[in-house]
Amino acid sequence: MKGKEVLSAIKKDMDEHVGEKVLLKANSGRRKVVVREGILEKTYPNIFVIRVDGTDNSSRMVSYSYSDILTQTVQLVFKSNNAAIG
């Protein structure tokens, strides 16, 4: 039961940062790490969505689960106050 409490605490913390710029560091497996800037668009009960700027004035949406933060597959640093999650 403790796992659900931790995930809900992560979601509650993320809810406070919706609309802010974020630095995303995601482990995509086998020594491949993606580092991008984006904006935290929306939080849902099980996932959160980040709008990432592309190379040619395009943007795309990526989504991750709160368990990705718990397992440190994804790390977020918010630009407004350098708060880190994950």
VMD Tcl script that draws the C-alpha trace (Angstrom):
set ca {
  {0.00 0.00 0.00}
  {2.95 2.31 0.56}
  {3.76 2.39 -3.17}
  {0.43 4.02 -4.00}
  {1.03 6.69 -1.37}
  {4.43 7.51 -2.86}
  {3.01 7.71 -6.39}
  {0.19 9.99 -5.26}
  {2.74 12.25 -3.50}
  {4.74 12.46 -6.75}
  {1.55 13.34 -8.67}
  {0.60 16.00 -6.13}
  {4.06 17.55 -6.44}
  {3.80 17.49 -10.25}
  {0.36 19.15 -10.14}
  {1.97 22.26 -8.65}
  {4.30 22.62 -11.67}
  {1.82 22.32 -14.56}
  {2.62 24.89 -17.26}
  {6.25 25.38 -16.19}
  {9.40 24.80 -18.22}
  {11.18 21.58 -17.39}
  {14.46 19.86 -18.25}
  {13.72 16.21 -18.98}
  {16.34 13.50 -18.64}
  {15.03 10.09 -19.71}
  {16.87 6.78 -19.80}
  {15.87 5.01 -23.00}
  {17.84 1.86 -22.37}
  {21.28 0.52 -23.21}
  {23.34 3.54 -22.25}
  {21.09 5.91 -24.19}
  {19.94 8.99 -22.31}
  {17.71 11.67 -23.82}
  {17.95 15.22 -22.45}
  {15.37 17.74 -23.67}
  {13.59 20.91 -22.61}
  {9.83 21.19 -22.62}
  {6.74 22.30 -20.76}
  {4.72 20.16 -18.37}
  {1.35 20.27 -20.13}
  {-1.00 18.13 -18.06}
  {-1.12 15.54 -15.31}
  {-3.51 12.61 -15.36}
  {-4.17 9.97 -12.68}
  {-1.51 7.58 -14.05}
  {0.64 9.63 -16.47}
  {1.92 13.13 -17.15}
  {2.45 14.81 -20.52}
  {5.36 17.05 -21.55}
  {5.43 19.12 -24.75}
  {8.96 18.91 -26.15}
  {10.24 21.37 -28.75}
  {11.52 19.76 -31.94}
  {14.42 20.77 -34.14}
  {12.37 22.38 -36.92}
  {9.89 24.60 -35.04}
  {7.68 21.61 -34.34}
  {6.66 20.22 -31.00}
  {5.62 16.79 -29.90}
  {4.04 15.36 -26.82}
  {5.69 12.68 -24.71}
  {4.12 10.95 -21.76}
  {5.58 9.09 -18.83}
  {4.14 7.41 -15.77}
  {4.80 8.45 -12.19}
  {6.49 5.10 -11.59}
  {9.15 6.19 -14.14}
  {10.08 8.97 -11.71}
  {10.00 6.56 -8.77}
  {12.40 4.16 -10.53}
  {14.54 7.10 -11.74}
  {14.03 6.20 -15.40}
  {12.92 9.84 -15.80}
  {14.31 12.85 -13.97}
  {12.79 16.33 -14.13}
  {14.30 19.69 -13.20}
  {11.91 22.62 -13.21}
  {13.40 25.88 -14.50}
  {11.38 28.25 -12.28}
  {13.06 27.35 -9.00}
  {15.46 24.53 -9.97}
  {13.28 22.02 -8.13}
  {14.14 18.46 -9.07}
  {11.85 15.46 -9.15}
  {13.23 11.99 -9.63}
}
mol new
graphics top color blue
foreach p $ca { graphics top sphere $p radius 0.5 }
foreach p [lrange $ca 0 end-1] q [lrange $ca 1 end] { graphics top cylinder $p $q radius 0.2 }
display resetview
